[in-house]
Amino acid sequence: MIDIKTNFVIKHREDVIDTLKVRAREKRVLYILLIIFALTMAYENSAAIFAFLLNDNFEVASLGEKKAATIKPEIFRGLEKSLQPLIDEYPQYARRLQLDAATLRTLIAKPVSPDTHEASMNTCRELLARFYEFAKHPVVTKGPKLVKFEKELLAVARLLKIKPDRELSFQKLDFGKTTAEAFENKHRNLFEFN
């Protein structure tokens, strides 16, 4: 018979406990690394995950694309109605307002095609700037018809994404205080030098 001697290493109780602690720590680190890996994968593929979960199949406009404002004749009808009473109320500006009303009627009657869209937008900008100049001019007295016209004007400008107040601004004239020096020399000759 063959006698096989096996040498088993004798382990102490502290060694077994240390080995078990090391294995438990390794399992904890492995679980933490798996959680970090899962979170990383979810973050990297979040668009696909959300698209699958929420069923987002709509297109998102990319940066740099701006939707052009469309000119619909219906938006000018209220402006045209509020412009007609102003022609009678302000006879000193009647000729200019009649010309602008004719341009406005042309915009309403003429259909806008893609070829004439830019020219029509330029005409709208100029027309709204002239109307805004008239409505905000310091010489023109404000009445209820003018206030209604101004509201219609700003509504149309907002729909067309035009800001007429940036193009035109009137500064208030300040003449300062009158001085007594101007009234001292009442009888001076204006045609003499000094």
Backbone torsions as a table, in degrees:
resi	resn	phi	psi	omega
1	MET	NA	146.2	-177.6
2	ILE	-100.9	127.8	-179.7
3	ASP	-98.2	112.9	-179.3
4	ILE	-99.7	121.9	178.2
5	LYS	-99.2	126.4	175.4
6	THR	-111.9	130.5	178.1
7	ASN	-99.5	109.0	174.3
8	PHE	-93.5	134.3	178.1
9	VAL	-74.6	131.9	-179.9
10	ILE	-85.5	121.3	179.8
11	LYS	-103.8	140.6	177.3
12	HIS	-88.8	167.6	-178.2
13	ARG	-63.0	-37.8	179.7
14	GLU	-65.5	-37.0	178.6
15	ASP	-65.4	-41.4	179.4
16	VAL	-64.9	-42.6	-179.9
17	ILE	-64.8	-42.4	178.5
18	ASP	-63.3	-40.7	178.7
19	THR	-63.0	-42.8	179.0
20	LEU	-65.6	-37.0	177.6
21	LYS	-66.4	-40.5	179.2
22	VAL	-64.6	-42.6	178.7
23	ARG	-64.3	-40.5	178.4
24	ALA	-64.2	-39.8	178.2
25	ARG	-66.2	-40.4	178.1
26	GLU	-63.5	-41.0	177.7
27	LYS	-63.3	-41.4	179.6
28	ARG	-63.6	-43.6	178.3
29	VAL	-64.4	-39.7	178.5
30	LEU	-62.8	-43.0	178.5
31	TYR	-63.5	-41.7	178.7
32	ILE	-63.5	-42.9	178.4
33	LEU	-64.7	-36.9	177.0
34	LEU	-66.9	-38.0	178.0
35	ILE	-66.3	-43.8	177.8
36	ILE	-62.1	-41.2	178.1
37	PHE	-63.5	-42.4	179.6
38	ALA	-65.2	-41.7	178.1
39	LEU	-65.7	-38.0	178.2
40	THR	-64.3	-44.8	178.9
41	MET	-64.1	-39.0	178.6
42	ALA	-66.6	-38.9	179.4
43	TYR	-67.5	-44.3	-178.0
44	GLU	-66.6	-32.8	-177.6
45	ASN	-110.2	29.4	-175.6
46	SER	-65.1	-35.0	-179.5
47	ALA	-63.4	-45.3	179.9
48	ALA	-67.2	-37.4	-179.8
49	ILE	-67.2	-46.0	179.0
50	PHE	-66.0	-37.0	178.1
51	ALA	-63.5	-38.3	178.9
52	PHE	-71.0	-42.8	-177.1
53	LEU	-73.7	-41.8	-174.3
54	LEU	-98.9	-5.9	179.9
55	ASN	56.6	54.2	178.7
56	ASP	-88.0	96.4	179.5
57	ASN	-110.0	12.5	-179.3
58	PHE	-87.0	155.9	-179.3
59	GLU	-88.5	138.5	178.4
60	VAL	-104.1	129.6	-179.7
61	ALA	-65.9	134.9	180.0
62	SER	-82.4	163.5	-178.4
63	LEU	-67.0	147.8	177.0
64	GLY	95.0	-15.4	178.6
65	GLU	-93.1	125.9	179.6
66	LYS	-121.3	129.1	179.7
67	LYS	-74.6	126.4	-179.2
68	ALA	-72.8	141.5	178.3
69	ALA	-70.4	132.6	-179.8
70	THR	-96.6	143.3	-179.2
71	ILE	-99.4	112.5	176.1
72	LYS	-109.6	134.0	-176.9
73	PRO	-61.9	-23.7	-176.4
74	GLU	-65.7	-27.5	-176.3
75	ILE	-72.6	-17.2	-179.4
76	PHE	-91.9	-9.0	-175.1
77	ARG	-65.2	-42.7	178.2
78	GLY	-65.3	-36.5	178.2
79	LEU	-66.7	-38.8	179.0
80	GLU	-66.6	-40.8	179.9
81	LYS	-65.8	-38.0	-179.5
82	SER	-80.4	-12.9	177.9
83	LEU	-81.3	-33.4	-176.1
84	GLN	-59.1	-44.0	178.4
85	PRO	-66.7	-24.9	-179.5
86	LEU	-69.0	-30.1	-179.8
87	ILE	-64.3	-37.6	177.8
88	ASP	-77.4	-34.1	-176.1
89	GLU	-75.4	-32.2	-179.6
90	TYR	-119.0	80.6	-176.6
91	PRO	-66.9	-24.2	179.9
92	GLN	-70.2	-20.5	177.8
93	TYR	-109.5	12.7	-172.1
94	ALA	-61.9	-43.9	-177.3
95	ARG	-61.8	-46.2	179.9
96	ARG	-65.6	-42.3	179.9
97	LEU	-66.7	-34.0	176.8
98	GLN	-66.6	-39.4	176.9
99	LEU	-64.7	-42.1	177.6
100	ASP	-67.1	-36.0	177.2
101	ALA	-65.7	-37.0	176.8
102	ALA	-65.1	-40.5	176.3
103	THR	-63.7	-39.3	179.1
104	LEU	-65.5	-41.7	177.6
105	ARG	-64.2	-35.8	177.0
106	THR	-63.7	-40.6	178.1
107	LEU	-64.6	-37.1	-179.6
108	ILE	-70.6	-40.5	-174.4
109	ALA	-78.2	-31.3	-173.4
110	LYS	-86.2	124.1	176.0
111	PRO	-72.5	144.1	-177.7
112	VAL	-95.0	121.9	175.9
113	SER	-105.5	165.3	179.2
114	PRO	-59.3	-27.4	-179.8
115	ASP	-72.2	-38.2	-176.2
116	THR	-99.0	9.0	-176.1
117	HIS	-63.4	-45.7	-177.4
118	GLU	-65.7	-41.3	178.5
119	ALA	-65.2	-39.9	178.4
120	SER	-65.8	-38.9	178.0
121	MET	-65.2	-39.5	177.4
122	ASN	-64.1	-41.3	176.9
123	THR	-62.4	-41.6	178.5
124	CYS	-62.6	-44.0	179.5
125	ARG	-60.4	-46.0	-179.4
126	GLU	-64.5	-42.3	-178.7
127	LEU	-65.3	-45.5	179.7
128	LEU	-66.9	-33.7	176.8
129	ALA	-66.0	-40.4	177.9
130	ARG	-65.7	-42.9	177.5
131	PHE	-62.3	-41.6	-179.4
132	TYR	-66.2	-38.7	177.0
133	GLU	-60.9	-43.5	178.9
134	PHE	-65.1	-44.9	-175.0
135	ALA	-69.5	-32.9	-175.3
136	LYS	-100.8	0.8	-176.7
137	HIS	-65.8	136.2	-176.8
138	PRO	-66.5	-21.0	-178.1
139	VAL	-78.3	-30.6	-176.8
140	VAL	-75.0	126.7	179.2
141	THR	-77.7	139.6	-177.7
142	LYS	-83.8	129.9	174.6
143	GLY	-128.0	174.1	-178.9
144	PRO	-64.7	-32.5	178.9
145	LYS	-69.9	-36.6	178.6
146	LEU	-69.7	-36.8	177.6
147	VAL	-64.7	-41.9	178.0
148	LYS	-64.3	-41.2	178.2
149	PHE	-63.1	-41.0	-179.9
150	GLU	-64.8	-38.5	177.3
151	LYS	-64.0	-43.9	177.7
152	GLU	-62.6	-40.3	180.0
153	LEU	-62.3	-46.2	-179.9
154	LEU	-68.4	-31.9	176.7
155	ALA	-66.4	-43.4	178.2
156	VAL	-65.3	-41.6	179.3
157	ALA	-63.0	-38.0	178.6
158	ARG	-67.5	-39.9	178.5
159	LEU	-64.5	-37.4	-179.3
160	LEU	-89.3	2.4	179.8
161	LYS	58.3	43.1	177.0
162	ILE	-113.4	137.1	179.1
163	LYS	-115.7	89.6	-176.8
164	PRO	-69.2	-23.8	-178.0
165	ASP	-69.8	-20.2	176.1
166	ARG	-78.5	-30.2	-178.2
167	GLU	-78.0	-35.5	-177.1
168	LEU	-123.5	130.1	172.3
169	SER	-145.9	130.9	179.5
170	PHE	-103.0	134.0	177.7
171	GLN	-99.0	140.2	-179.5
172	LYS	-71.3	133.9	178.7
173	LEU	-80.4	132.9	178.9
174	ASP	-118.4	114.2	-178.3
175	PHE	-90.8	-6.8	179.8
176	GLY	73.5	-172.4	180.0
177	LYS	-86.2	145.0	176.7
178	THR	-75.6	139.0	-178.8
179	THR	-102.2	159.9	-179.1
180	ALA	-76.0	-19.4	-178.1
181	GLU	-63.3	-33.8	-178.5
182	ALA	-66.8	-27.5	-177.8
183	PHE	-96.0	-6.3	-178.5
184	GLU	-70.2	-45.1	-176.9
185	ASN	-97.1	72.7	-177.4
186	LYS	-71.5	-34.6	-172.0
187	HIS	-101.7	27.2	-179.2
188	ARG	-80.3	154.7	-180.0
189	ASN	-88.0	118.7	-177.4
190	LEU	-72.4	-16.9	-176.6
191	PHE	-95.3	-1.9	176.2
192	GLU	-91.9	146.7	174.9
193	PHE	-87.5	118.3	-177.2
194	ASN	52.3	NA	NA
